[in-house]
């Protein structure tokens, strides 16, 4: 019961934020244009600040004891993303939907949801492996998301144009700035770091308000198959495979929980503003974030219960 309450304490506030956004739209306090502007604020300001601050404040230089888990997570994200790029087009013919489904099935909200769950299960002195793996996953997940959407925007994209779009993406820039400052040992003055933290704090509430404000429950029926399959892959198949491999490799309990945090968390909320900006099916992207966030209460509880029964954590 504690594990179920733990997951609920993380997810329910996010669901309430979506509900507020939905009510705001239904009551006419904000229209579609206003939500679109808020979404651009998330994409170009709040989310890059969140990535930069997260990487800046992480201990990226200390990989002792975390190398194996770190490499495992990087390899798992890369392989699962490549498989998604190869397999999704076989079942989906619409390019805007292909990119959204590919990133929705792989990209995880580990920085918010995953860390919250891991923090309640891993002793503080062992949190380094979790923090390091999640910090490295942030830019990798973002790179995968940008790549999936750019490759499926329609038409042909030259290598130079594609590389430029990757390198000029504000989320990728935020990750690069944070990592560079961290590894170079640059310490930002409080007058700069404080507003960056404040802006990064806008990311989660504002993004979920926008998702709630743009949801159309009547349209979910049309996207039912895509939502169901993406949710099953994201919350059941992918984390199950990765956890089995982690147990076979005899990972420590902290490393197993890290794998659960990175691969078992719901679809990243940042996948929604990214889809809006890069020509993806924004309605489907928002629906995937909303549905996986709700369903993750059950799946995370089940995975934690099973791992405890098996003695894996």
N, C-alpha and C positions, 0 to 999 in steps of 0.2 A: 504493500500500500504506500509506503514511503517513496518508492521509486515512481509510482504513478503520480503521486502528488508533486514530486520533483519535476517531472516532465510537464505537468499541468501548470506549475508555477512559472515555467519558462514560456510556454506557448499561449496560455490564456490571455496574458496581457497583450500579446501581438494580435490575437483574434479580436480583442476589444478595440484595439486601435483601428483595425479594418472595419469593425462595426461602426465606429464613430465616423470614419470616412464615408461609409455607405449612407449613414443618416444625414450627414452634411450635404451629400449630393441630392438625396431624396427630398430634403427640406428646401433645396434651392439656395442654400447659403453660399455654395460655390458651384460654378458650372464646369463643363468639360475643359474649357480654355484655361480656367484657373488651376485645375488639377494638372493640366499639361505643363504649365509654368512651374508648378511645385515639383513636378517630376524632373524638369530640367535643372532645377536647383539641387535636387538630390544627386543627379548624374554628374554635374559639372563642379559642384562645390562640396556638399556634405560627404558623399561617398569617397572622393579622392582624399579628403582630409582624414576620414576614418582609416583608410588604408595606410596613409602616411604616418599617422600617429601610432597605429598598431605596430607597424614594423619599426618605427623609430624607438619605441619603448620596449621592444623585445630584446632578449639576450641572444642575438644571432651569432655572436662569436663563440658562444659556449655550446659545442655540439657533443661534448663528452657524455656518453651513455645514451645519447639520443640518435646517433648516426644510423643505426639499423632501422629503427622505426621511421625516421625521416626519409630514408631512401625508399622504404616500402611504400610510404604514402605518395611520394613523388611518382614512383613507377606505377602505382595503382591508379592514380588520377590520369596519368598520361595514357596508359593502355586503355582504360575504360572510355576515355574521351575519343581516342582513335577508333575504337569499336563502335561508338555511337555515331561518329561521322560516316562510317562505312555501312552500318546497318539501317539507320533511320531512313535514308533515301529509298530503301527497298520497300518500305511500308507507307511512305508519305511522299506525295508528288509535289506539294506546294512548298517552294523554297522558304517563304517567310515562316512556315510552321516547322520545317525541318530543323532550322537553326535553333528555334525555341525549344523543341523537344530534345535535341541533342544536349543543349546546355542544362535543361531542366532535369534530365536523367542523371547527370554527373555532378553538376555544380552544387556544393553544399553550403548551408548557412552555419558552418562550423565556428566562425568568429563570434557569433552571438549565441546560437542555440547549443552548438557542440561544446563550447567552452563552459557554458553554464552547467551543463550536465556533468562534464568531466571534473569541474571544480568541486562538485558535491560528492564525487566518488574517489578522487585521487588525493592522497595526503599532500599538504602544501609543499613539503620538501621534495616531492616527486613530480610536481607540476611542470618542471622545466621541459620534459619531453613533449608534453601536450602543447605548451606555449610555442615551442620552437616549430613543431610540425604544423600547427595551425598558421603560424606566421608565414611559413614558406608556402603553404597551400593557398594563401590569399592571392598573391600575384599569379600563381599557376592557374587557379580557377578562373581568374579574370582573363588571363591570356586565352584560355580554352573557350570562354564565353564569347569574347570578341572574335576569335577565329571562326567559331561555329556560325555566328551571325553574318560575318563578312563573306564567308564562302557561300552562303545561301541567300544573298541579297538579290540574286538574279543578274544575268549578264556575266561577262568575263571581267575578272579583276586581275590586272597585271601584277607581277611580283613586287615591283617598286611601289605601286599604288597601295597594295595590300600591306606592305611593310610600313609605309608611311601612316596608314590608318591605325595600325597596331601601336606604333611608337607615339602617335599623337593622341591616343585615347586617354582621357583624363584619369581614368582609374589606373591604367598602367603607369602613367606619369606619377600619380600619387604613391603607388607601391615603390617605384624606382627611387623617388626622392627620400621616402622613409628609410629604405634599405641603405641607400648611399650615406645618409647622415649617420645612421647607426654604425655601419662598418668603418666609417672614417672617424668615428669618435667625436663628431661635432655636437656640441650641446647648445640647444636653442635657448635663448633667454625667455623668461616667463612671459614677457609681453607678447611674444610670438606664439609660444606653445599654448597659452591659455585660450586665445580665440580659436586656435585650431582644434583644441579639445571640445570647445563649445559647438563649433560647426559640425564636428564629427558626431556629437551627441544628437544632432538633428536628424541624422541619417535614418535610424530605425523608426522612430515615430512618424516622421514625415513620409517615408517610403510606404509604410503600411497604411497610413491615411489615404495616400494616393491609390494604392491597390484597392482599398475598400470603396473609394469613390469612383473607380472605373469598372468595378465588377458588375456584370449583368448576369444574374442567376438564370434568367431565361435562356441565355446563350450557352450555358454549360451543357445543356442537353445536346447541342450540336457538336461540342468538343468532347463528349463523354469518353469515346474510345481512346483518344489521345491522352486525356487526363488520367484515365485508369491505368493504361500501360506505363506511362511515364512515372506515375506514383508507385506502382509495383516495382519497377526497376530501381527507382531512387531509394525507396524506403525498405524494400525487402530483398530483392535479388542481389544488388550491388553490395550492400553491407554484409549480407550473409556470406557471400563468396570471400570477401576480404577478411572477415572475422575468422572463418574456417582456416584460411591461409595463415593468419596471424597466430592462431592456436597451434597449427602444425609446425610453425617455426619456433614454437615455445617462447613467445614474447612474454615479457613481464606483465603483471596486471595493469600497470600504468600505461604500457605501450598498447595493450589490447583496448583499453578505454580510449586511448588516443585514436586508434583505428575506428572505433565506434563513433567518436566525435566527428572525425573527418568524413567518413563515408555514410554514416547513419542519420546525419542531420537532414532536415527538410531542404528543399531547393532554396538557394540563396535569394534573399529579397532583392539583391542588386541585379539579379537577372532580369527583373521587370523593367527598371529604367534603362538598362542596356538594350533590351529588345525594342523599347520605344524609340531610342535614338538611332539604332542601326537597322531599322526597317523590318524587324521581326513582327510576328503576330502578337501585338501587345495584350490583346484580350486573353489569348491562350496563356501567355507568360504569367499574367496576373492570376489566372485561375490555377495554374500549376503551383505557384507559390502559396496561394491560399489553401488549396486542398492538401498539399504535402505538409503544411504547417499544422493543420488539424489532425491528420492521420498519424503524424509523428508522435503524438501523445501515446497512442497505442503501440506502435512499432518499437519505439524506444524503450517503453516499459517491458515489452516482451523480450527484447534483446538483452536488457540488463538482467531480467529474471533468469533467462536461459544461461547466460554467462555465469551468474552466481551459482546456479545449480550444477554447472559443469566444473566449477572451481577455477574458471578462467580469470575472474576478477575478485 
